[in-house]
């Protein structure tokens, strides 16, 4: 019997995730758009942060894939994720995903997303827009 899909508590694109001394996480520079002036250059480094609530402990397969809306551009990562830290009094096992995309070259402007899959089932899509940066107008 397949397990229930996890609940998505948070799913964002940001510049950085910082671990604070008191155990809190700080998400820095949340965004949904990239302004690109040169498509031959990679996008700036960006982070995908996702907090998932699983209904049982265990190891699963996580896949993150940045892709174009048309499906002709895909780049990503696949690996294990552990859901073992059940907080006392809380009914879910929480797993945080903090993944940095670097050196990603986008082919053109348009609608893209980062698809987050657990055990081959997409649990959330984080959309983002790539726009061509217009040069400043001089007078």
C-alpha positions as a LaTeX table, in Angstrom:
\begin{tabular}{lrrr}
\hline
Residue & $x$ (\AA) & $y$ (\AA) & $z$ (\AA) \\
\hline
Unk1 & 0.00 & 0.00 & 0.00 \\
Unk2 & 1.51 & 3.37 & $-0.99$ \\
Unk3 & 2.12 & 5.85 & 1.80 \\
Unk4 & 0.18 & 9.10 & 2.01 \\
Unk5 & 1.91 & 12.02 & 0.29 \\
Unk6 & 3.53 & 14.54 & 2.61 \\
Unk7 & 1.94 & 17.85 & 3.46 \\
Unk8 & 3.81 & 20.86 & 2.12 \\
Unk9 & 4.25 & 23.41 & 4.91 \\
Unk10 & 6.56 & 25.83 & 3.06 \\
Unk11 & 7.88 & 25.91 & $-0.53$ \\
Unk12 & 9.86 & 28.96 & $-1.70$ \\
Unk13 & 12.72 & 30.19 & $-3.83$ \\
Unk14 & 15.16 & 32.41 & $-1.96$ \\
Unk15 & 18.70 & 33.74 & $-1.97$ \\
Unk16 & 19.83 & 31.91 & 1.16 \\
Unk17 & 18.72 & 29.89 & 4.20 \\
Unk18 & 20.47 & 30.62 & 7.49 \\
Unk19 & 20.54 & 28.43 & 10.56 \\
Unk20 & 20.22 & 30.64 & 13.62 \\
Unk21 & 21.87 & 29.91 & 16.98 \\
Unk22 & 18.50 & 29.13 & 18.58 \\
Unk23 & 17.66 & 26.52 & 15.91 \\
Unk24 & 15.39 & 28.76 & 13.88 \\
Unk25 & 15.78 & 29.03 & 10.12 \\
Unk26 & 15.82 & 32.39 & 8.37 \\
Unk27 & 14.82 & 32.51 & 4.70 \\
Unk28 & 16.59 & 35.41 & 3.00 \\
Unk29 & 15.47 & 37.19 & $-0.17$ \\
Unk30 & 12.30 & 35.36 & $-1.26$ \\
Unk31 & 11.46 & 35.88 & $-4.94$ \\
Unk32 & 9.47 & 34.65 & $-7.95$ \\
Unk33 & 11.18 & 36.39 & $-10.90$ \\
Unk34 & 14.59 & 36.41 & $-12.56$ \\
Unk35 & 15.64 & 39.38 & $-14.72$ \\
Unk36 & 18.16 & 38.11 & $-17.25$ \\
Unk37 & 20.28 & 40.30 & $-19.51$ \\
Unk38 & 22.45 & 37.55 & $-21.05$ \\
Unk39 & 21.08 & 34.04 & $-21.59$ \\
Unk40 & 24.63 & 32.75 & $-22.22$ \\
Unk41 & 25.41 & 33.36 & $-18.53$ \\
Unk42 & 24.07 & 31.22 & $-15.65$ \\
Unk43 & 21.40 & 32.53 & $-13.31$ \\
Unk44 & 22.59 & 33.75 & $-9.93$ \\
Unk45 & 22.79 & 30.99 & $-7.34$ \\
Unk46 & 19.36 & 30.37 & $-5.75$ \\
Unk47 & 18.01 & 28.15 & $-3.01$ \\
Unk48 & 14.88 & 26.02 & $-2.90$ \\
Unk49 & 13.54 & 25.59 & 0.63 \\
Unk50 & 10.72 & 23.13 & 1.29 \\
Unk51 & 9.37 & 21.87 & 4.63 \\
Unk52 & 7.46 & 18.62 & 4.33 \\
Unk53 & 5.29 & 16.90 & 6.94 \\
Unk54 & 5.27 & 13.11 & 6.57 \\
Unk55 & 2.74 & 10.82 & 8.24 \\
Unk56 & 5.37 & 8.21 & 9.13 \\
Unk57 & 9.10 & 7.99 & 9.65 \\
Unk58 & 11.43 & 6.64 & 7.01 \\
Unk59 & 13.57 & 7.23 & 3.98 \\
Unk60 & 12.09 & 8.40 & 0.71 \\
Unk61 & 13.39 & 9.51 & $-2.66$ \\
Unk62 & 13.37 & 13.27 & $-3.26$ \\
Unk63 & 13.64 & 14.86 & $-6.69$ \\
Unk64 & 13.98 & 18.59 & $-7.43$ \\
Unk65 & 13.68 & 19.63 & $-11.05$ \\
Unk66 & 13.81 & 23.13 & $-12.51$ \\
Unk67 & 11.95 & 23.01 & $-15.81$ \\
Unk68 & 10.37 & 25.18 & $-18.47$ \\
Unk69 & 6.59 & 25.33 & $-18.80$ \\
Unk70 & 6.94 & 23.74 & $-22.24$ \\
Unk71 & 8.95 & 20.86 & $-20.76$ \\
Unk72 & 11.91 & 21.19 & $-23.16$ \\
Unk73 & 14.32 & 22.41 & $-20.45$ \\
Unk74 & 15.04 & 20.35 & $-17.32$ \\
Unk75 & 17.82 & 20.33 & $-14.74$ \\
Unk76 & 17.68 & 18.78 & $-11.30$ \\
Unk77 & 18.77 & 16.56 & $-8.47$ \\
Unk78 & 17.59 & 13.28 & $-7.00$ \\
Unk79 & 18.57 & 11.73 & $-3.67$ \\
Unk80 & 17.31 & 10.36 & $-0.36$ \\
Unk81 & 15.38 & 12.30 & 2.25 \\
Unk82 & 14.87 & 11.18 & 5.86 \\
Unk83 & 11.73 & 11.91 & 7.83 \\
Unk84 & 12.65 & 10.89 & 11.35 \\
Unk85 & 12.36 & 13.93 & 13.59 \\
Unk86 & 8.86 & 13.77 & 15.04 \\
Unk87 & 8.33 & 16.60 & 17.52 \\
Unk88 & 6.65 & 15.62 & 20.77 \\
Unk89 & 2.91 & 16.23 & 20.56 \\
Unk90 & 3.05 & 16.77 & 16.81 \\
Unk91 & 1.51 & 14.22 & 14.47 \\
Unk92 & 4.02 & 14.50 & 11.61 \\
Unk93 & 7.66 & 13.81 & 10.91 \\
Unk94 & 9.18 & 17.00 & 9.53 \\
Unk95 & 11.84 & 17.05 & 6.82 \\
Unk96 & 13.45 & 20.24 & 5.56 \\
Unk97 & 14.85 & 20.48 & 2.04 \\
Unk98 & 17.46 & 23.18 & 1.52 \\
Unk99 & 18.92 & 22.80 & $-1.97$ \\
Unk100 & 21.12 & 25.29 & $-3.84$ \\
Unk101 & 20.92 & 25.52 & $-7.64$ \\
Unk102 & 24.15 & 26.87 & $-9.17$ \\
Unk103 & 25.36 & 27.43 & $-12.72$ \\
Unk104 & 21.89 & 26.99 & $-14.25$ \\
Unk105 & 21.60 & 28.47 & $-17.73$ \\
Unk106 & 18.04 & 29.25 & $-18.80$ \\
Unk107 & 17.45 & 29.19 & $-22.59$ \\
Unk108 & 14.90 & 32.01 & $-22.88$ \\
Unk109 & 12.35 & 34.10 & $-21.04$ \\
Unk110 & 9.11 & 32.48 & $-19.95$ \\
Unk111 & 7.36 & 30.52 & $-17.22$ \\
Unk112 & 9.37 & 27.92 & $-15.31$ \\
Unk113 & 8.94 & 25.95 & $-12.10$ \\
Unk114 & 10.85 & 23.89 & $-9.61$ \\
Unk115 & 8.95 & 20.63 & $-9.23$ \\
Unk116 & 9.41 & 18.81 & $-5.92$ \\
Unk117 & 8.68 & 15.08 & $-6.03$ \\
Unk118 & 8.68 & 12.46 & $-3.30$ \\
Unk119 & 8.79 & 8.83 & $-4.40$ \\
Unk120 & 8.02 & 9.86 & $-8.00$ \\
Unk121 & 4.92 & 11.92 & $-7.09$ \\
Unk122 & 5.01 & 15.70 & $-7.53$ \\
Unk123 & 4.00 & 17.24 & $-4.20$ \\
Unk124 & 4.50 & 20.91 & $-5.10$ \\
Unk125 & 5.49 & 23.10 & $-8.02$ \\
Unk126 & 7.16 & 26.42 & $-7.26$ \\
Unk127 & 6.61 & 28.70 & $-10.26$ \\
Unk128 & 8.99 & 31.43 & $-11.36$ \\
Unk129 & 9.17 & 33.81 & $-14.30$ \\
Unk130 & 12.27 & 34.62 & $-16.34$ \\
Unk131 & 12.16 & 38.07 & $-17.93$ \\
Unk132 & 14.58 & 39.72 & $-20.31$ \\
Unk133 & 16.15 & 42.66 & $-18.53$ \\
Unk134 & 15.73 & 45.85 & $-20.50$ \\
Unk135 & 18.76 & 48.14 & $-20.72$ \\
Unk136 & 18.32 & 51.48 & $-18.95$ \\
Unk137 & 16.97 & 54.28 & $-21.08$ \\
Unk138 & 19.34 & 57.24 & $-21.35$ \\
Unk139 & 18.16 & 60.72 & $-22.24$ \\
\hline
\end{tabular}
